[in-house]
Amino acid sequence: MNKNEQVGKRLSEEIEEKYGSLRGAAQAIGAASGSYFRPYIAGDSRPGMTLRKKLANAGIDVNYVMTGKKTSVPIDKSDEQDAVKKSVEDMQARLALLNTDLANLAALVNKK
C-alpha cells in the first residue's frame, strides 16, 4: 500500500467515525456530494492545504489522516467542573425558592 492509499484509508476511517458517511462529511465541509472524497480515499490524490483546513474545521484529525499519528487533545476538566458547579448552585437556588413558595402556600391553606 503506497502513502496516498494509506492516507485515503485513514481519511475514510476518520470520516466514518465522525460522520458515518461520505455524504455527511461532504456537507460538513461544504462539498456538493460524498463523491468529492473518492480520489483521496482511493489513493489517487492527497488532500491539499485547503481541504486539510476544511477537514480540521469539521473535526477530522488531519494529523492522523496525514501521518498516522493521533492528535492527543488535552482535556481541561476545570471548565467542565465549573459548569457543573454553577448548575448545582442554580438548582439549589431554585429549590430554595420552591420551598419558600410551598411554605407560603401551606400558610394560605392553613388560614382557611
Secondary structure, DSSP 8 states (H G I E B T S, - for coil): --HHHHHHHHHHHHHHHHHSSHHHHHHHHT-SSGGGGHHHHTTSS---HHHHHHHHHTT--HHHHHHS--------HHHHHHHHHHHHHHHHHHHHHHHHHHHHHHHHHHH-
